[in-house]
């Protein structure tokens, strides 16, 4: 039931019968002559002996645990470990024994119970280093995977950052924290985390599972927050009419004013908005030397959050441009959230 990795975790110190017998002053024949049952009984007696040292006790519990695993008796192992922790509250390795229990429940897909034990390790026991790994660090990383609650995940992320900054990617943690704060509507905390994320040296290159284009997202949020936000429109209709009027009168200066001040793009349909060469750094005047025409209605694929206006006649090798309008998603500023912006241009006919 347990994977090889769990077996390795459990086998921390191999039992040396000669050392154990010596520590407990037993001068009996070699343990190999005894039956397995007798061996286990002897180990149980040693475990309860007042003369057994803490280190020897750790070795005994590990040996007993390995015996349960060898027999496939994980239920019995859980009972043994939890009973041991309850009956030996001062054992310095109790956090490790409960970590074993939590891993067993993880293997059995009993996630709520596993989370209970990981939580208990953090709240009831001091940290413990076993084989160079912090028990608290292991518990925290597992709790993040087990929890679907943003508040809990925020707590665990912050604890990892505070206690184990050298064991994690701070860049990733700040990005994940920003997303969690966004999920619960803590916009100012979200902004702070994105600022911390953007300040990291690997922010532009890091790939984070579950957060595609993290840098683009952070950069866009921070620029929106710092900008004047005077290019947005109350409604899609208002934006559409303003752009059409500027095109009718060939007023490139007015068009320039309507462009989004945050990551306005100009690219082909095959490109991504996050591509390095997708940002528009040109003046509309360079391409408006002739009559620019546009469709009477928005493209049929337009919806309540984004829209496309087909235009043509541009002085470029591709004369058809689609203007891309979208609703602004920026809860940090209620004055702009939900308004509309001209966010970019797609070159050529739609694919």
HELIX and SHEET records of a PDB file:
HELIX    1   1 UNK A    4  UNK A   10  1                                   7    
HELIX    2   2 UNK A   17  UNK A   23  1                                   7    
HELIX    3   3 UNK A   31  UNK A   33  5                                   3    
HELIX    4   4 UNK A   36  UNK A   48  1                                  13    
HELIX    5   5 UNK A   54  UNK A   70  1                                  17    
HELIX    6   6 UNK A   74  UNK A   87  1                                  14    
HELIX    7   7 UNK A   94  UNK A  107  1                                  14    
HELIX    8   8 UNK A  111  UNK A  124  1                                  14    
HELIX    9   9 UNK A  135  UNK A  146  1                                  12    
HELIX   10  10 UNK A  150  UNK A  163  1                                  14    
HELIX   11  11 UNK A  170  UNK A  183  1                                  14    
HELIX   12  12 UNK A  187  UNK A  198  1                                  12    
HELIX   13  13 UNK A  214  UNK A  226  1                                  13    
HELIX   14  14 UNK A  236  UNK A  248  1                                  13    
HELIX   15  15 UNK A  252  UNK A  258  1                                   7    
HELIX   16  16 UNK A  284  UNK A  287  5                                   4    
SHEET    1   A 2 UNK A 129  UNK A 130  0                                        
SHEET    2   A 2 UNK A 133  UNK A 134 -1                                        
SHEET    1   B 5 UNK A 265  UNK A 268  0                                        
SHEET    2   B 5 UNK A 340  UNK A 347  1                                        
SHEET    3   B 5 UNK A 320  UNK A 327 -1                                        
SHEET    4   B 5 UNK A 306  UNK A 312 -1                                        
SHEET    5   B 5 UNK A 293  UNK A 294 -1                                        
END                                                                             
